[in-house]
């Protein structure tokens, strides 16, 4: 007679799926918290020009986006067809730029504030006069780091 006998007919117990809904809801909650949605609906038409020498912005949380272009078809009845400035998700005047910059600056830690950049997303058909007025107001507000958004030129080598 052997000391160790094989037990026949018994199988491994089934894996419990009781905690599976908890795991699914934790994953769902995690992705809902960490997902960043677009924070501004574009109300102006912006077709950025092409460029060959581009650099990518490192920290997108330190960037203020200022959109300049003609209002989309949906807003042309109210705002007309002249180029307009959009700050965040609303139309604004050039005089509102310092307040917009200050609201963004307050959300950023003190050590990172010098790295804040204003990115101008300007439609290619907008005259330079409007852009120059925006740049002048940015300079008056103390925002000296300004860049222009552009697309990569598909014809470039």
Secondary structure, DSSP 8 states (H G I E B T S, - for coil): --SS----S--------TTHHHHHHHHHHHHHHH----S----EE----EESS----S-GGGEEEEEEEEE-GGGHHHH-SSEEEEETTEEE-GGGHHHHHHHHHHTS-GGGGGG-EEEEEE-TTS-HHHHHHHHHHHHHTT---EEE--EE-TT--
